[in-house]
Each structure stands twice: as C-alpha cells, then as structure tokens.
Amino acid sequence: MTPVTCFLLGVIAALAGVLLFNRITGFSAQKTSDYAGQDPAFDLRTHLSGAIKCEGVIYGPTGRVASRFVGDFEANWQGNRGVMTEYFLYDSGTTQTRQWQLQLGNDGRIRAEADDVIGTGSGQQEGPSVNLNYTIRLPREAGGHVLNVTDWMYLAPNGVIVNRSQFRKFGIKVAELVATMRRVDTV
C-alpha cells in the first residue's frame, strides 16, 4: 500500500470511529426507556395542554446561534387526540405557524403530523421524557431543505419542558434547537 492509501484509510477509520462513538454515546443513543420510572411523569395531554409560552435558540452547523425565537402555542386534547397550534416570531421578524395533529397510544407511543412534516412522525413518552422523530421540509425562505429531526423533551420538576432537537441531512447534524415550554397558567 502506498503512503497516501494508508493515510486515506486511516482518515476513514478515524471518521468511522467518531461516528460510531457518537452513535453509541451521543444524543442519538438515548432511548425513552433510559428514563422509565423516573418522576415527574410526562403526559402530553397534561403538560402540553392549553396556552403555552416557548423561548429558544437555533444553532447552525458551526455551533453559533443562527436564530432566536419566541412562540405562543395552544394545545387542546379530546381523549388521546390533540391539536397543537404554534405561532413563532423569530429575531429576523419572520413569523411561522405550524399545527400538529397528535395521537397518543395507550402504551405512550406518539403519532404526529403537520403540514411541513413529510409522512408521519413517531415517538414515545416515558418517565419525564418524550422523544419524537420526523422528517421536515423547511420553508423556501430557509432553503427548502428536507431534514431528519430528533426531538427530545424533558419535564423539569416545576413543570417546565426543556426541548432539545437535532436536525440532520445525510446523517450530518446541520442545526440544533434548544427551547423551553411552559404553560401560561403555571407562570
């Protein structure tokens, strides 16, 4: 083997090792069962219900804040079916509205649909955590990219929800969102 071939194989092996390490120990390695039995228990019908205030930031691919936002949400449930309407205001002055159609199974499984979601999102609630995975198409103004999203929401002891989401394209993280959500009547 030539030195260049050895070098390239070394680079490929190192990248594969990093990707494997992140897959085993990183954000994507979490499972809702990791949080089973912990309190407080997260119930979408209770904690994502009524008027909700959201504040957050979006980090770009370099890790710098690319956008800041606030949101006003309204969520209503009829049994295990819910509708959550989100109104966002970004630091650029841009606004966005999204409406989620949510269905919660008796086993904690979640099905989620929205106009900018391709297909149906799926997830699970267990213990103080909720995980949701879906594919989203960004608005044309944001490039129209199709991204795979992994949402993790964690219920804090005071009822505030901390949301961390990663957005990936071709398996590479291109953005991350961190936000808080709190019911307006619990402020």
C-alpha positions as CSV (number, residue, x, y, z in Angstrom):
1,M,0.0,0.0,0.0
2,T,1.1,3.5,-0.8
3,P,1.5,6.1,2.0
4,V,-1.4,8.1,0.5
5,T,-3.7,5.0,0.6
6,C,-2.7,4.3,4.2
7,F,-3.4,7.9,5.1
8,L,-6.8,7.8,3.5
9,L,-7.7,4.5,5.1
10,G,-6.6,6.0,8.5
11,V,-8.8,9.1,8.0
12,I,-11.8,6.9,7.0
13,A,-11.2,4.6,10.0
14,A,-11.0,7.6,12.4
15,L,-14.2,9.2,11.0
16,A,-16.0,5.8,11.3
17,G,-14.8,5.6,14.9
18,V,-16.0,9.0,15.7
19,L,-19.4,8.4,14.1
20,L,-19.7,5.1,15.9
21,F,-18.7,6.6,19.3
22,N,-21.3,9.4,18.8
23,R,-24.0,6.9,17.8
24,I,-23.3,4.8,21.0
25,T,-22.8,7.6,23.5
26,G,-24.3,10.8,22.0
27,F,-27.7,12.5,21.6
28,S,-29.0,9.8,19.2
29,A,-28.1,7.0,21.6
30,Q,-30.8,7.9,24.1
31,K,-33.9,5.8,24.5
32,T,-37.1,6.7,26.4
33,S,-36.5,3.5,28.4
34,D,-33.4,5.2,29.9
35,Y,-35.9,7.4,31.8
36,A,-38.5,4.8,32.7
37,G,-39.8,5.0,36.3
38,Q,-38.4,8.5,36.9
39,D,-40.5,11.3,38.2
40,P,-42.2,13.5,37.3
41,A,-44.1,11.6,34.6
42,F,-44.5,13.5,31.3
43,D,-48.1,13.3,29.9
44,L,-48.6,15.2,26.7
45,R,-52.3,15.6,27.5
46,T,-51.5,17.4,30.7
47,H,-48.2,19.2,30.1
48,L,-48.8,20.2,26.5
49,S,-52.3,21.5,27.0
50,G,-53.8,25.0,26.9
51,A,-51.8,28.1,26.4
52,I,-48.0,27.5,26.3
53,K,-45.1,30.0,26.0
54,C,-41.9,29.0,24.3
55,E,-38.5,30.6,24.1
56,G,-35.5,29.2,22.2
57,V,-32.5,29.4,20.0
58,I,-31.4,27.6,16.9
59,Y,-27.7,26.8,16.4
60,G,-26.3,26.5,12.9
61,P,-23.8,23.9,11.7
62,T,-20.8,25.8,13.2
63,G,-22.4,25.8,16.7
64,R,-23.1,29.5,16.7
65,V,-26.6,30.8,17.3
66,A,-28.3,31.3,14.0
67,S,-31.7,32.4,15.2
68,R,-33.6,33.2,18.4
69,F,-37.4,32.9,18.7
70,V,-40.4,33.1,20.9
71,G,-43.6,31.1,20.5
72,D,-47.2,31.1,21.6
73,F,-48.8,27.7,21.5
74,E,-52.3,26.5,22.0
75,A,-52.9,22.8,22.6
76,N,-56.2,21.0,23.1
77,W,-56.9,17.3,23.6
78,Q,-60.0,15.2,23.1
79,G,-59.1,11.9,24.8
80,N,-55.8,10.7,23.1
81,R,-56.1,13.0,20.1
82,G,-54.7,16.5,20.3
83,V,-54.1,19.6,18.1
84,M,-51.3,22.0,19.0
85,T,-51.0,25.2,17.0
86,E,-47.7,27.0,17.2
87,Y,-47.1,30.7,16.4
88,F,-43.4,31.6,16.2
89,L,-41.7,35.0,16.0
90,Y,-38.0,34.9,15.0
91,D,-35.4,37.6,15.7
92,S,-35.4,38.4,12.0
93,G,-39.0,39.5,12.2
94,T,-40.2,36.4,10.3
95,T,-43.3,34.6,11.6
96,Q,-44.3,31.0,11.2
97,T,-47.4,29.0,12.1
98,R,-47.5,25.2,12.4
99,Q,-50.3,23.0,13.5
100,W,-49.6,19.5,14.9
101,Q,-52.1,16.7,14.8
102,L,-51.1,14.4,17.7
103,Q,-52.3,10.9,18.6
104,L,-51.2,9.3,21.8
105,G,-51.4,5.5,22.2
106,N,-52.3,3.8,25.5
107,D,-48.7,2.5,25.5
108,G,-47.2,6.0,25.3
109,R,-46.5,5.8,21.6
110,I,-47.0,9.1,19.7
111,R,-48.0,9.8,16.1
112,A,-47.6,13.3,14.9
113,E,-48.5,15.1,11.6
114,A,-48.0,18.7,10.4
115,D,-48.1,20.4,7.0
116,D,-44.3,20.7,6.8
117,V,-43.7,17.2,8.1
118,I,-43.2,14.6,5.4
119,G,-45.2,11.5,6.3
120,T,-45.9,10.8,10.0
121,G,-43.7,11.5,12.9
122,S,-43.4,8.8,15.6
123,G,-42.3,8.8,19.2
124,Q,-42.7,7.7,22.7
125,Q,-43.3,9.2,26.1
126,E,-41.9,7.5,29.2
127,G,-41.0,8.8,32.6
128,P,-40.1,12.5,32.4
129,S,-39.1,12.3,28.7
130,V,-40.7,12.4,25.2
131,N,-38.9,11.5,22.0
132,L,-40.3,12.4,18.6
133,N,-38.7,11.6,15.2
134,Y,-39.8,13.1,11.9
135,T,-38.8,14.5,8.6
136,I,-39.4,18.2,7.9
137,R,-39.3,20.4,4.8
138,L,-38.0,23.8,5.7
139,P,-39.8,26.8,4.2
140,R,-38.5,28.1,0.8
141,E,-37.1,31.2,2.5
142,A,-35.0,28.9,4.7
143,G,-33.7,26.9,1.7
144,G,-36.5,24.3,1.4
145,H,-34.2,21.6,2.7
146,V,-35.5,18.2,3.9
147,L,-34.1,17.4,7.3
148,N,-34.5,14.4,9.7
149,V,-35.4,15.7,13.1
150,T,-34.9,14.1,16.5
151,D,-36.8,15.9,19.3
152,W,-36.2,15.2,23.0
153,M,-38.4,16.9,25.6
154,Y,-37.7,16.6,29.3
155,L,-40.1,17.6,32.0
156,A,-38.5,19.6,34.8
157,P,-39.8,19.2,38.4
158,N,-41.5,22.6,38.2
159,G,-43.5,21.7,35.0
160,V,-41.3,23.5,32.5
161,I,-40.4,21.4,29.4
162,V,-36.9,21.6,28.1
163,N,-36.7,20.7,24.4
164,R,-33.6,19.8,22.5
165,S,-33.8,18.9,18.8
166,Q,-31.2,18.0,16.3
167,F,-31.6,18.4,12.5
168,R,-29.7,16.2,10.2
169,K,-29.1,16.0,6.5
170,F,-27.5,12.9,5.1
171,G,-26.8,11.9,8.7
172,I,-24.8,15.1,9.4
173,K,-26.0,17.5,12.1
174,V,-26.8,20.8,10.4
175,A,-28.7,22.5,13.2
176,E,-29.7,22.2,16.8
177,L,-32.6,23.8,18.7
178,V,-32.9,24.3,22.4
179,A,-36.1,25.7,23.8
180,T,-38.2,25.9,26.9
181,M,-42.0,25.5,27.0
182,R,-44.2,26.4,29.9
183,R,-47.9,26.5,30.5
184,V,-49.0,30.1,30.8
185,D,-51.3,29.3,33.8
186,T,-48.3,27.9,35.8
187,V,-46.1,31.0,35.5
